[in-house]
Amino acid sequence: MSPPPPSKQDAAMPQESLWLSLRRRLGTRFLVPVLVLASFSLGRLYEHVSASNPLHRIIPIPFCPPRPHHPPPPYRSFPLPGDPFHFIPCTRAALPPPLNDTDPGKTWASRFDPDPENWSWGNDTRTGKRRGIYLCGYLDLPLDYSNCSDSRVVRLAVTKFHISGPGGPKAERTIILEPGGPGASGTAQVWADGELMTDRFSDGQFDVLGWDPRGVNASLPALACFPNDGYRDRWTLLSKMDRAELASPLKHLYAVDAMANATLHACWKLHGDFGRFVNTGYVARDLDEIRKALGEDELTGLFVSYGTSIGQTYANMYPDKVGRLILDGCEYVKYDRLLGGFAWTALQNVTDVWRQGLLGECLRAGPDHCALAKPTIGKPVTLSELESRMDALFQSLIAQPMPGYTERGGPLIIAYSQLINVVYMSLYHPSSWPKTAQMLFELEAGNSTLAANRLENNWYHPEDADPHPELLINMEAIPMVVCADSYDAPRPEDGLLWWDRFWANLTELSWMTGTEQFSYVLPCRHYNTYWPEPPGVYRGDLNNTLKNPVLLISSTHDPATPLHLARTLAADMGYKNSRLIVHHGYGHSSRFDLSNCTIEVQKRYMRDGVAPEDAETHCHANKKPYLS
């Protein structure tokens, strides 16, 4: 099926974590708002060395007893002999050893704390059930699967919620989580949701594992291309300025394009050829190695957003290994092979979710639940009136940004491009709509306090880096993966003039996030200059016969992955290989506007292996936004 022409891009956690700040800053199909322990939220710089360097060979990890100054633990010592993940109970010290460590096994074993009081335990203390534990580890895999003579490795950070506790047996299956991105952290999602996921989808019968894909967060090497996260922020206001704010968009585009080129050049200087090895096909290869290391014959997993692209790719590369695989918030990976496809495929629903969702549901809930529904002239507010008011507010910020102040950051401005990004990210999470409506209501009245504090969370603050200030945010993972996956798409002959028209088309399709999505694909103009012909990119079909059908889920009002993508994917895969849940609700994926119906279908599939009979199953959210 031909794609449409480009003429038309975690329940939300209340904590203000560094990962939440990162998610707000990235603005693409991220994710999962998660509570991140700092030791697993970010990545570190990679020191590029030659293929012959022995530091990059896999070194077996010896069994190390507890440190002698501690009493013997009441459980086993860690890591266990022969464990490919080298699991130890999670503590803040459990970061994977650096790649240039000559004895990573010794370094890792020294990070084992034998005192169970310092371990990270689950919350389940119900009678008759063991108390689960969080285990941290890493898995060394080949950097380049296509070149057996290259001894370099990627060191993938892994976190597992082990339901039976430190001395208990492995569960029958392990639910592998992949929260999306590119660039979202699977280890962080396990910290936030691991125990919830096993209870919700397996009645606590299965273990749960998350990993940081190559280039991401705590996995090594990590694709951070600025020496300090604050330096990246210097360019954000420039690179993310919306087309509507600019007197000469093309002139501005020349500057942004130069910065995109400079950023990829910095990635090449810091990481050498690593950018060739981060494509989705290689991530799928890593995923199968994780399955093997778990000792499981089939893959069991819950993959979300961009994670569904990994899942589609994996399923068709390893069709006989597909067990129980849920893809929620579906992309259609074939569109990501096209130049700019990652951007324009995501924009269809945005304006509808804004109008019918955040504004329309506000008016249906009424002024007791939504500030924007408060009458302004003594009569109920209509949707067209509210739309006009919001349009006037946004247009006023194009003409003149509003001054603001926060105690944390001092003076700032409420600019159009920043505000629409905050509003767009709130569309992912209906539970955030009351606060977003209150912010817009107060901003309309000239009070910028709430908006200023929301925008302040987008910027780097040194204290956020504790207790590992050396770790850096790897935002560059997004364009590196996106551009690797579309490296062989035909390039336009008229260069930046084509990109200028493409940008205009995106913003016409979605005034709220067209520019944001454009920023993720523009660097593809320069990717092949530094990393030609990445190996392992999957270009096969999506209709290979699978051992078991996958379960697809798509929301009717998803601002990032529209329903038509899931239906296109289901038609391509065929009934034998897929079933689709149409989730009638708001938010990105089915996770943020819960439906007992959707959850029950997922549980029967994940726990019991029973897929729905019908090609499409329709489920409705339990509650309406603003009223929950």
C-alpha positions in Angstrom: 0.0 0.0 0.0 1.4 3.4 -0.9 1.8 5.9 1.9 -0.2 9.1 2.0 1.6 12.1 0.4 3.5 14.4 2.7 1.3 17.4 1.7 -1.2 17.2 4.3 5.3 12.7 14.1 4.2 5.8 30.9 -0.6 6.1 33.7 1.4 9.4 33.8 3.7 9.6 36.9 3.2 12.6 39.1 6.9 12.9 40.0 9.0 15.5 38.3 11.9 13.2 37.4 14.9 13.8 35.1 13.4 11.3 32.7 10.1 13.2 32.7 12.1 16.3 31.9 13.9 14.4 29.1 10.6 13.2 27.7 9.1 16.6 27.6 12.2 17.9 25.9 12.2 15.2 23.2 8.6 15.6 22.3 8.6 12.6 19.9 7.0 9.2 20.4 8.4 8.8 23.8 6.9 7.4 25.8 6.6 6.3 29.1 6.8 8.8 31.9 8.8 6.8 34.3 10.4 7.2 37.8 14.1 6.8 37.0 16.8 5.9 39.4 19.7 8.0 38.1 21.9 5.0 37.6 19.7 3.8 34.8 18.4 7.0 33.2 21.2 8.1 31.0 24.3 7.1 29.1 28.0 8.0 28.9 30.4 8.9 26.2 32.1 6.1 24.2 35.8 6.1 23.6 36.1 4.8 20.1 39.0 2.3 19.6 40.1 0.1 16.8 38.5 -3.3 16.0 41.6 -5.1 17.2 41.6 -3.6 20.7 41.2 -6.5 23.2 39.4 -4.1 25.5 36.3 -4.7 23.4 36.3 -8.5 23.6 33.8 -10.2 25.8 35.5 -11.1 29.1 33.9 -13.8 31.3 32.8 -12.6 34.7 34.1 -14.6 37.6 32.1 -15.5 40.6 33.1 -13.2 43.5 32.2 -13.8 47.1 30.7 -11.0 49.3 33.2 -8.4 50.5 34.8 -9.8 53.7 33.8 -6.9 56.0 30.1 -7.8 55.6 28.4 -10.7 57.3 27.3 -13.5 55.0 24.1 -12.7 53.2 20.9 -14.7 53.9 20.6 -15.3 50.2 22.9 -16.3 47.4 25.9 -14.3 46.4 25.9 -12.5 43.1 26.6 -12.6 40.2 25.8 -16.3 39.9 28.3 -18.4 37.9 27.2 -18.8 34.3 24.6 -16.0 34.4 24.9 -14.3 30.9 23.3 -11.1 32.4 25.7 -11.1 35.5 22.7 -10.1 37.6 23.2 -8.5 41.0 20.5 -6.9 43.3 19.9 -3.4 42.1 21.5 -0.5 44.0 22.5 3.0 42.9 26.0 1.6 42.2 24.8 -0.9 39.6 26.0 0.8 36.4 27.6 -1.4 33.7 31.4 -1.2 33.7 32.9 1.1 31.1 34.0 -0.5 27.8 37.6 0.3 28.4 37.7 -1.6 31.7 40.3 -4.3 31.4 38.5 -6.5 33.9 34.8 -5.6 33.8 33.9 -8.8 35.7 35.9 -7.8 38.7 34.5 -4.2 38.5 31.0 -5.5 38.3 31.3 -8.0 41.1 32.7 -5.3 43.3 29.4 -3.4 42.9 27.5 -6.2 44.6 26.2 -5.1 48.0 25.6 -8.2 50.1 23.3 -6.4 52.5 19.7 -7.1 51.6 18.6 -3.9 53.3 20.1 -2.0 50.4 18.5 -4.1 47.7 15.6 -2.9 45.6 12.6 -5.0 46.5 9.1 -5.3 45.1 6.1 -4.2 47.1 4.2 -7.4 47.0 4.0 -8.8 50.6 0.7 -10.7 50.2 0.4 -13.9 52.2 1.6 -16.9 50.4 3.7 -15.1 47.8 7.4 -14.5 47.6 8.6 -10.9 47.5 10.0 -10.0 44.1 13.3 -8.3 43.7 14.9 -6.0 41.0 18.0 -7.3 39.5 20.5 -5.3 37.5 22.9 -6.6 34.9 24.4 -6.2 31.5 24.8 -8.3 28.3 27.8 -8.0 26.0 26.9 -8.5 22.3 28.7 -7.9 19.0 28.9 -4.4 17.8 28.7 -5.6 14.2 26.9 -8.8 13.5 28.1 -8.7 9.9 31.8 -8.8 10.7 33.0 -11.7 12.8 36.5 -10.3 12.8 35.4 -7.1 14.7 35.8 -7.9 18.4 34.1 -4.7 19.6 31.0 -5.1 21.7 27.9 -3.2 22.8 27.2 -3.5 26.5 23.5 -3.5 27.1 22.1 -2.4 30.4 19.4 -4.8 31.7 17.0 -4.7 34.6 14.7 -7.5 35.7 11.8 -7.8 38.1 12.3 -11.4 39.4 8.9 -12.4 40.9 10.2 -15.2 43.1 12.9 -13.2 44.9 16.7 -13.6 45.0 16.6 -17.3 45.8 13.7 -18.3 43.7 13.4 -20.0 40.3 13.0 -18.3 37.0 9.4 -17.8 35.9 7.9 -19.7 33.0 8.1 -16.7 30.8 9.7 -13.2 30.9 7.8 -10.2 29.6 10.3 -8.0 27.8 9.3 -4.3 27.8 10.3 -1.8 25.1 8.9 1.7 25.7 9.7 3.3 22.4 11.5 6.4 21.3 13.9 5.9 19.7 15.8 6.5 22.9 13.4 5.5 25.6 14.8 3.4 28.5 13.6 -0.1 29.1 15.5 -0.4 32.3 13.7 2.7 33.6 10.3 1.3 32.6 10.9 -1.8 34.6 11.7 0.4 37.6 8.5 2.3 37.1 6.1 -0.5 35.9 7.7 -3.9 36.2 5.6 -5.1 39.2 2.5 -3.5 37.8 3.0 -5.2 34.4 3.4 -8.7 35.7 0.3 -8.3 37.9 -1.8 -6.7 35.1 -0.9 -9.1 32.3 0.0 -12.4 34.0 -1.5 -12.2 37.5 2.1 -12.0 38.8 3.2 -15.2 37.1 5.9 -13.9 34.8 9.1 -12.1 35.3 9.6 -8.7 33.6 12.8 -7.5 31.9 13.7 -4.2 30.3 16.8 -3.2 28.4 18.4 0.0 27.1 18.9 -0.6 23.3 22.3 0.1 21.8 23.2 3.7 22.0 20.6 4.5 24.7 20.9 5.6 28.3 23.0 3.3 30.5 24.0 0.9 27.6 27.4 1.5 26.2 28.5 3.1 24.0 25.8 5.8 24.5 24.9 8.3 21.8 25.5 11.6 23.6 27.3 14.1 21.3 27.5 17.1 23.6 30.1 17.2 26.4 27.4 18.8 28.7 23.7 18.7 28.5 23.6 22.5 29.1 25.5 23.1 25.8 22.7 21.3 23.9 20.2 23.7 25.4 22.0 26.7 23.9 20.8 25.5 20.5 17.3 24.4 21.4 15.6 27.7 21.0 17.2 28.1 17.6 16.6 24.6 16.2 13.0 24.3 17.5 11.7 27.7 16.5 8.4 27.2 14.7 7.9 28.2 11.1 5.1 30.5 12.2 7.5 32.6 14.2 9.9 33.3 11.4 10.0 36.1 8.9 12.2 34.0 6.6 11.8 30.3 7.2 14.3 29.3 4.4 17.0 31.6 5.8 16.5 30.1 9.2 16.6 26.6 7.8 20.1 27.2 6.5 21.3 27.8 10.1 19.4 24.9 11.5 20.7 22.6 8.8 24.3 23.7 9.6 23.7 22.9 13.2 22.3 19.5 12.3 25.4 18.8 10.3 27.7 20.0 13.1 25.9 17.7 15.6 26.4 14.6 13.4 30.0 15.6 12.9 30.4 15.8 16.7 28.8 12.3 17.0 31.3 11.0 14.4 34.3 12.6 16.2 33.2 11.2 19.5 31.9 7.8 18.5 33.6 6.9 15.2 31.6 4.4 13.1 29.2 3.5 15.9 26.4 5.4 14.1 26.4 2.6 11.4 25.3 0.0 14.0 22.2 1.5 15.7 19.5 0.7 13.1 16.3 -1.2 14.1 17.5 -4.4 12.4 20.5 -4.6 14.7 18.3 -3.8 17.7 16.1 -6.8 16.7 19.2 -9.0 16.5 20.1 -7.9 20.1 16.6 -8.7 21.2 16.9 -12.3 20.0 20.2 -12.6 21.9 18.4 -11.4 25.0 15.7 -14.1 24.4 18.5 -16.7 24.0 20.2 -15.5 27.2 16.9 -15.9 29.1 16.8 -19.5 27.9 13.3 -19.1 26.4 12.2 -20.7 23.1 9.7 -17.9 22.3 9.8 -14.1 22.7 7.2 -12.7 25.2 7.0 -8.9 25.2 5.1 -5.6 25.4 6.4 -3.1 22.9 5.1 0.5 22.7 5.3 3.2 20.0 8.7 3.0 18.2 9.1 -0.3 20.1 6.4 -1.6 17.8 8.8 -1.0 14.9 11.3 -3.2 16.7 8.6 -5.8 17.3 7.5 -5.8 13.6 11.1 -6.2 12.5 11.8 -8.9 15.0 8.7 -10.9 14.2 9.6 -11.1 10.5 13.3 -11.7 11.1 12.6 -14.5 13.6 9.0 -15.7 12.8 9.5 -19.1 14.5 10.5 -17.4 17.7 7.3 -15.2 18.2 5.5 -16.3 21.3 3.2 -13.7 23.0 4.0 -10.3 21.6 1.9 -7.2 22.2 2.5 -4.1 20.1 0.7 -1.0 21.5 0.6 2.3 19.8 1.5 0.9 16.4 3.8 2.4 13.9 4.1 0.9 10.4 7.8 0.3 10.0 7.8 0.4 6.2 6.9 4.1 6.3 10.1 4.7 8.4 12.1 3.5 5.4 11.1 6.6 3.5 12.8 10.0 3.7 11.0 11.9 6.4 8.5 9.1 7.0 9.1 9.0 10.7 7.8 12.6 10.9 4.8 12.8 8.6 3.2 9.5 9.5 2.6 10.7 13.1 0.7 13.9 12.5 -2.8 12.9 11.3 -4.5 12.9 14.7 -2.9 15.8 16.5 -5.4 18.6 15.7 -8.3 16.2 16.3 -7.0 15.2 19.7 -6.5 18.9 20.6 -9.9 20.0 19.4 -12.1 17.0 20.3 -10.0 15.8 23.3 -8.4 18.5 25.4 -10.8 21.2 24.5 -14.0 19.3 23.7 -13.8 16.9 26.7 -13.1 20.0 28.8 -16.5 21.6 27.8 -18.3 18.3 28.3 -16.8 17.9 31.8 -17.8 21.5 32.7 -16.3 24.3 34.7 -16.2 22.3 37.9 -13.6 20.0 36.3 -11.9 22.2 33.7 -10.9 25.8 34.0 -11.3 26.6 30.3 -15.0 25.7 30.5 -15.7 28.6 32.9 -18.1 31.1 31.3 -16.5 34.4 30.3 -19.7 36.4 29.4 -22.3 34.7 31.5 -23.2 31.9 29.2 -21.7 28.4 28.5 -18.5 28.3 26.4 -18.9 26.8 22.9 -16.2 24.7 21.3 -15.7 27.2 18.4 -15.4 30.1 20.9 -12.8 28.2 22.9 -10.9 27.4 19.8 -10.9 31.0 18.8 -9.7 32.1 22.3 -6.8 29.6 22.2 -5.9 30.6 18.7 -5.8 34.2 19.8 -3.5 33.3 22.7 -1.1 31.4 20.5 -1.0 34.1 17.9 -0.3 36.7 20.6 2.8 34.7 21.6 4.0 34.7 18.0 3.7 38.5 17.9 5.2 39.0 21.4 6.4 36.3 23.8 5.3 36.7 27.4 7.8 37.3 30.2 8.0 34.8 33.0 10.0 34.0 36.1 10.8 30.9 38.2 12.7 30.7 41.5 14.7 27.9 40.1 15.8 29.4 36.8 15.1 33.1 37.0 13.8 35.0 34.0 12.5 33.3 30.9 10.0 33.9 28.1 6.8 32.0 27.2 7.4 31.6 23.5 5.0 30.1 21.0 7.2 27.2 19.9 7.9 26.1 23.5 4.3 26.4 24.7 2.8 24.3 21.8 5.4 21.6 22.6 4.2 21.5 26.2 0.6 21.3 25.1 1.4 18.6 22.5 3.1 16.4 25.1 0.1 16.7 27.4 -2.0 15.2 24.6 -0.1 11.9 25.4 -1.6 11.8 28.9 -5.3 12.7 29.5 -4.7 12.7 33.2 -2.6 15.9 32.7 -5.3 17.8 30.9 -6.8 19.5 33.9 -3.4 21.1 34.8 -2.8 22.0 31.1 -6.2 23.7 30.9 -5.6 25.6 34.1 -2.2 26.8 32.7 -3.8 28.0 29.5 -6.6 29.7 31.4 -4.2 31.6 33.6 -1.9 32.4 30.7 -4.9 33.8 28.8 -5.5 36.1 31.8 -1.9 37.3 31.7 -0.6 35.1 34.5 2.5 33.2 33.3 3.4 31.4 36.6 2.2 27.9 35.7 3.5 28.1 32.2 6.9 29.3 33.3 7.3 26.4 35.7 6.2 23.9 33.0 8.8 25.4 30.6 11.5 25.5 33.2 11.4 21.7 33.5 12.6 21.5 29.9 16.0 22.9 30.6 19.2 21.4 32.0 19.9 21.9 35.7 23.2 20.6 37.1 21.5 19.2 40.3 19.4 16.8 38.2 22.5 14.8 37.3 23.1 13.5 40.9 24.3 11.0 41.9 26.1 10.4 38.5 26.9 13.8 37.1 29.1 12.3 34.4 26.1 10.7 32.7 24.7 12.5 29.7 21.3 12.7 28.0 21.6 10.9 24.6 19.0 12.9 22.5 21.1 12.2 19.4 19.9 8.6 19.4 16.6 9.7 17.8 18.0 11.0 14.5 20.7 8.4 14.4 18.2 5.5 14.5 15.7 7.3 12.2 18.3 8.2 9.6 19.9 4.7 9.7 16.6 3.1 9.0 16.0 5.4 6.0 19.6 5.7 4.8 18.8 4.3 1.2 15.8 6.5 0.6 16.2 8.7 -2.6 17.5 12.2 -1.9 15.9 15.2 -3.5 17.9 16.9 -6.2 17.1 20.5 -5.0 18.4 19.9 -1.5 17.2 22.4 1.1 14.5 23.7 -1.1 12.8 20.3 -0.9 13.3 20.2 2.8 11.8 23.7 3.1 8.6 22.6 1.3 8.5 19.4 3.4 8.7 21.5 6.6 5.8 23.7 5.3 3.8 20.6 4.5 4.3 19.2 8.0 3.3 22.4 9.8 0.2 22.6 7.6 -0.7 19.1 8.6 -0.1 19.9 12.3 0.5 23.4 13.5 1.2 22.0 16.9 4.0 19.5 16.3 5.1 19.7 12.6 8.2 21.6 13.4 9.1 19.3 16.3 8.9 16.2 14.1 10.8 18.0 11.3 13.7 18.4 13.6 14.1 14.7 14.0 14.4 13.9 10.3 16.3 17.0 9.0 19.7 15.5 10.1 19.1 12.6 7.7 20.4 15.0 5.0 23.9 14.5 6.4 23.8 11.0 7.9 25.3 9.2 4.9 28.2 11.6 4.9 29.5 10.1 8.1 28.0 6.6 8.2 27.4 5.1 4.7 25.5 1.8 4.2 24.7 0.7 7.7 24.7 -3.1 7.9 21.8 -5.2 9.0 19.0 -2.8 8.0 15.8 -4.9 7.5 14.1 -4.5 4.1 12.0 -7.6 4.0 8.3 -8.2 4.1 6.0 -8.0 7.1 3.8 -10.9 6.2 6.1 -13.9 7.0 4.2 -16.7 8.7 4.6 -16.4 12.5 4.6 -19.2 15.1 1.9 -17.2 16.9 -0.1 -14.2 16.0 0.9 -10.8 17.5 -1.6 -8.6 19.3 -1.8 -5.1 17.9 -3.4 -2.2 19.9 -4.2 1.3 18.6 -6.2 4.1 20.2 -8.8 6.0 18.2 -7.4 9.4 19.4 -3.6 8.8 19.6 -1.7 12.0 19.0 1.5 10.1 17.8 0.6 6.8 16.2 -2.8 7.1 14.4 -5.1 4.2 14.1 -4.7 4.0 10.3 -1.0 2.8 10.9 -2.2 -0.2 12.9 -4.8 -1.1 10.3 -2.3 -0.8 7.5 0.1 -3.1 9.5 -2.7 -5.6 10.3 -3.7 -5.8 6.6 0.0 -6.3 5.6 0.6 -9.0 8.2 -2.7 -10.8 7.6 -5.2 -12.4 9.9 -3.1 -15.5 10.6 -0.3 -13.4 12.0 -2.1 -10.6 13.8 -5.2 -9.4 15.7 -6.1 -5.8 16.4 -7.7 -4.1 19.4 -9.2 -0.8 18.5 -9.0 1.1 21.8 -11.6 3.9 21.9 -9.8 6.4 24.1 -7.3 9.2 24.3 -3.5 9.4 24.8 -0.5 7.7 23.2 -1.2 4.0 23.3 -3.8 2.3 25.5 -1.8 2.9 28.7 -3.0 6.3 29.7 -6.8 6.0 29.2 -7.4 2.6 30.7 -10.0 0.1 29.6 -10.8 -3.0 31.5 -11.8 -4.6 28.2 -8.4 -3.8 26.6 -6.6 -5.1 29.7 -8.6 -8.3 29.8 -7.9 -9.1 26.2 -4.2 -8.5 26.8 -4.2 -10.6 29.9 -5.8 -13.6 28.2 -3.3 -13.3 25.4 -0.2 -12.8 27.5 -1.0 -15.1 30.4 -2.9 -17.9 28.6 -1.8 -17.5 24.9 -5.3 -16.9 23.7 -5.7 -14.4 20.8 -9.1 -12.9 20.0 -11.1 -14.7 17.3 -12.1 -11.5 15.5 -9.7 -9.6 13.3 -10.7 -6.4 15.2 -11.9 -6.2 18.8 -13.3 -2.9 20.0 -12.8 -1.7 23.6 -13.8 1.6 25.2 -12.0 3.5 27.9 -13.4 3.2 31.4 -13.8 7.0 32.1 -13.9 10.3 30.3 -11.0 12.7 30.7 -11.3 15.4 33.4 -13.7 13.2 35.3 -11.4 10.5 36.6 
